[in-house]
Amino acid sequence: MDIKEYKKQYYKENKEYYKERYEKNKEQLIEYSKQYSQENKEKIKEYSQTPQRIKTVRTANWKFRGLQCDYIDDLYEHYLLSDQCENCMCILTEGSKKTSTTKCMDHCHITGLFRNILCNSCNVKRK
């Protein structure tokens, strides 16, 4: 068993202990978190823009929205390399502002399986 699996199993077996410990020290932990955030704004901002962090956030968002996938790394690569909608062939865009050409991960909302990389317009029509 590798260390990651061991930690996961250990946490699972001791979940109640960690829950009680958090409740007992909740105020201190929140205060520490606020203080750390204020003192390390630049460091946090810098970290949040790394490729690994962007990948982690994006794939976690996909999973949260219901995507079921065993090959998430390959799928992420496919997502990055896609520059055209696989339905209407328009040029895809990325950014914080959502437009009709914003790149989207299309998946079946019933099974959770990946279908295509689409523009936002095609993705909305497909639901």
Secondary structure, DSSP 8 states (H G I E B T S, - for coil): --HHHHHHHHHHHTHHHHHHHHHHTHHHHHHHHHHHHHHTHHHHHHHHTSHHHHHHHHHHHHHHTT---S-HHHHHHHHHH--B-TTT--B-B-SSS--TTBEEEEE-TTT--EEEEEEHHHHHHH-
